[in-house]
């Protein structure tokens, strides 16, 4: 289960990087603000998920 959570957070980071790049170089106006906010939200969610994965300890085998 932790593997899927970690993969989800990496996907959120990828979406965040893509959206911030897209908003800086391709968009203007309101769409730029929307994509920047979306990028920030995804990065915060990724950070929270990684924090939970790292600090819940090892999984018993």
ABEGO torsion letter per residue (X at the ends): XAAAAAAAAAAAAAAAAAAAAAAAAABBEAAAAAAAAAAAAAAAAAAAAAAAAAAAEBBBX
